[in-house]
């Protein structure tokens, strides 16, 4: 009886010791890579909590053979477009091809780029970055992992280790202007993107005159948005192709035609002349995630209202703009009420 008791005590002690060691390993992993995850959220929009949870699970706290020998922390396989170093490893099949990186930092950067540039993950970037549940299940639905419990595992890891705090830290840094200094537009030529952003910032800080761009229509590429209904700024929206009937769209979604026009600040019309985002409910008055939008050369205040999912009248008010005027390229359009230090320089060309 005494031997059985001692054996039970030993098992309990061993189990507690292993659990404690695992917790220590996870916390050490978080401490090592949390700043990388925060920077990647600032750069690409992938929530830091999601990045860290995936890194913890996929790399087994950085201790898996794949992560130790190839610096691959996210289990990303080679795919047809990978031209870098490779590493063969048994996973779903024998000796599958995985990406090999020079450093863990390269793995984190490639993970963010992998999610932010592939069409099957595009819908994730319409989700509020603080909505880790939607992100976790969205990743599973998009095919990131084959394990049916993957989303639940991510959420448990996020909750157990309070990883949401790192998403909030990144959002706070973005709010304080970190996006201007750190963010890089998703592009193959990242150096060119950084130079473009730096040039914009210098022009804004020096309050130089921004040249009036040649006005062109903003073109929404179908690949940039998912099919069917998704959300922008927590409002339901659909990407509608040129030739779509607004009457039919309203009818199919049980919305009054006049309401559909009101939601999208549109004049009476039926057939859409161009591809565009059409909201199926009233847009919020302000952004839930960021303070401002940097104007691209082809954008108007109307297209910015659709891209950001904010009521057009609110944008006019926040930026002290009158109808008929447009923000110049490179300027900030404010997405929340407040007292900014300056308002966008305006140009007067027709927005239609």
N, C-alpha and C positions, 0 to 999 in steps of 0.2 A: 504493500500500500504506500509505504514511504517512497519507494522507488518511482512509483507512478506519479506521485505528487511532485517529486523533484523533476521528473521528466516533463510534466505539464508546466512547471515554473520555467524550466529551461526553454521550452517552445515559446511561451508567452514573451519571455525576455528577448529571445532571438528575433521574434516577429517585430517587437517594438524597436529593437535596435536597427533592423533592416528598414523599417518605416522611417525612423529618424534620419538614417543615412540617405534615404531617397529624398526626403524633404530638404535636407542640406544640399544635395546635388542639384535639385530644382532651383533652390534659392541662389546658389552659386551661379547657375546658368543665367538666371534673370539678372543678377547683378552685373554679369559680364556683358550681356547683349541688350540690355534695356535701352541704352542710349542709341544703339544702332536701329532698334525698332522705332524709336521716337523719330529719328532723322528720316527714316524711310516713310513714315506717315506724313511728315512735312513735305517730303519730296514727291510722293506719288498718291497719297490718300489712303493707303492700306492701313487700317487701324493697328496701332502698336500692340494692343492686347491680342488680336488675332495672330499677328506675326510671331509674337513670343510663344503663344500657346502652340502654334504649329511647329515652331522650332523645338520646343520641349518634347512634344510627342514624336515628331519625325526623327529627331536626332537622339532620342532617349537621353535628354539632358546633356547633349554633346558627347556622349560616351559610346554611341553606336559605332560599329566598324566603318559604316559609310561616311559618317561625319568626321571620324578621326583620320581616315586614310584619304578622303577626297574633299574634305571641308564642305560637303554637301549636307546642309542642315535641314533641308525641306523635302528631300526625297524626289527632287525633280529629275525626270528621265531625259535622255538625250533629245528626243524628238528630231524631226527631219531638218529643222532649221538650226541645229546646234553645230557650230564649227570649232568649238573649244576642245579641251582635253576631256577624256572619258574614263569611266571606271566601271568595270563589270561586277555585278553583285546579284546574288540570288534574292529575288523578291516575289512577285506574283508568278514569275517563271524563272528558270535557271539562267544565270549569267546575263541579266538584263543590263542594258547600257544606261548608265547614270552620268550626269554632268560632274566633272571634277573642277574645283576652283582653287586658285592660288591661296586664298585666305577665306575665313568665315565671312568677312565683310563683303567679299565678292558674291558669296552665296546669298546673303541678305539682299543685296542690291538686285541680283538676278531674280530672286523670288518676287520682289515688288514689281519688277519689269514684266515678269512672266504673267502676273495677274492683271496688270494694268494695260497690257497690249494685246491680249487675246480676246476675240469676240465672245467666247463662251463665258467669260468672267465680267463682261461689260456691265451687266445689270447690277453687280455688286456695288459699283461706284455711284449708283443712284440712291443707295441706302445710307442713312445717317451713320457716320462712323462709330457713334456710341451704341448703336443697336447691334451688339455682338451676337445676339440670337439669330437675327436675320442674316448676318454675315456668315455665321457658322453653318447654318442650313443651306445658305446660298452656295457656299464652297462645295458642300457635299452634292448638291443638286447639279452643279456645273461639272462634276466629275473629278474633283481634285483627289479624292481617296475612294478606295473600294470598300472599306470597312463600313458597314451599315450604321455603326454607332459613332462614327467619326465626329459628327456635329455635337453629340452629347459629351464626348470626350473633351472636345475643345472648350465647351462651356464649363464643364467641371474644373478644368485646369484654370480657366480665367477666374472663376469664382473662388477656388481654393487658395489662389495666390494673389488675389486682388490685382489682376493685370489691367483691369479697366483704368486704373489710375494713370497708366502710361499713355493710354489713348487721350485722356483728358489733359495730360501734360503737353502732348503734341498740339492739341487744339488750342491750348492757352498760348503756346509759342507762335502758332499761326496767327492767332488774334493779335499778338503783339508785333507782327510783321515779319516773323521768321520765314514765311513763304517767299518773300522777296529776296532774301539772302541765300536761302538754302535750296528752294525748289528748282527742279530741272524739268522742263517739258518732256513728255514721253517722246523720245526721238532716238534714232540710231546715232545721230551726231550730237551727243550730249554737250560737247564743248561749244558748239554753235548755239544751242539752246541757252546755256549759261551766259554766253556773251550777250545774247539778245535781252535777257532779263536784266543783266548788269547795266546795259545801255539805257534801258527804260528807267531804271532806278536813278541813274545819274541825271537823266533829263528831268525827272520829277523833282529830285532834291534841289537841282539848280534852278528850277522853275523856268526852264527854257521853253520857247514857243514850239509847240508840236505841229509839224506841217499837216495841212488838211489832206487826208488820204483820198484817193479816187474811190468814190462810193461804189461798191458792188454788193450784190445780194449775198447774205450769209447762206452757205449751202450746208445742210445737215446731211452728212453721209450716213446711209442706212446702217453700215457696220458699227457706227458709234453708239447705237442704241439697240436694246433688245427688242424682240418682237413681242407684240401683245402689250398689256397694261403693266406699267412699272411706276415707280414714284421718283419725283424730284422734289426735294425740300418737303417731304411728307405729303405731297399732293399727287393724286393719280394722274398719269399722263400716258399718251400713246404717240409713237412716231408715225405720222401719216404721210404717205407718198403723194406726190403731185397727181392730180386726177381723182383724189378721194372726194366723195360727196359728204359735205358736212351734215346735210339733212339725214343721210343714211347713218353716219357716225353717231349723231345724236339719238336717232331712233334705236340703233343697236345697243346703245348703252343706257337707255331709259332716261335720257336727258332732254329737256326742252331745247329746241334749236336756238332760241334767243339766249338761253342760259349758256349754251356752248360758246356762242359769240362773246358773251359777257366775260366768261372765264378766261378767254384768250385775247381780249381787247381787239376783236375783229369787227370789220364792217360787214354788212349783209353780203353774203356770197354763198354759193353752193359748192362749186368745184374748186378745190385747192389748185393754185397755179404753180406751187412749188412744194417740195418736201418740207415739212416743219413739225415741230412738237405741238400737240393739241392736248390741253388739259381737260380732264373730265370732271373736275370739281374746282371750286374757288381756290386760287393760290393764296398762300400765307402773305402777310404784309411785310415780313422780314425773313432773312435767312436764319436757319437754325444752326448753321455750322461755321459761317465766316462773316467777316466785316465788309469786304469789298471784292469787286471783280475788276481785273485788269482788262481794258478794252483792246480787242484785236482789230486790225485795220478794217475788216469787212463787217464789223458788228455795229448794230444800232441799239438804241435804248430798248426798242421793242424786242429784238432778238435776245438781248441780255435778260429781259424779264422772263422769257421762255426758258432760256438755258438755266437760269438760277431758280426758276419757279417762284417768282415774287410778283405781286401785283404792280402793274405798270405805274399807276398813280402814286404808289408808295415810293418808287424809284425817283419819280419827278420831285416829290417832296424832300426826300433825304438828300438829294443832290442839287436842290434849288434850281431846277430846270423848268423851262417853259416848253410846251408842246411846239414841235417844229424845229427844236434845236437838238443837237446830238453831241455826245461826248467824243473827244478826239482820241485817236489811237494812242495807247500807252498810258492813258489816264486811269485813275481809280473811279469806279462807280460804287458808291456806298450802298450796302445791302441792309443796313439797320439804321434806326434813328440815332441821333447823337449830335455832337458838335465837332466835326472833323476840322483839322487845322486849315484845310483848303478844300475847295470844291473843284470838280473837273472843268477844264477848259472846254468851251463849247464851240461847235461849228454849225453853220446853218445850211443844211442841205435836206432835201426831202427824205423822209425815212421810208417812204413807200415805193 
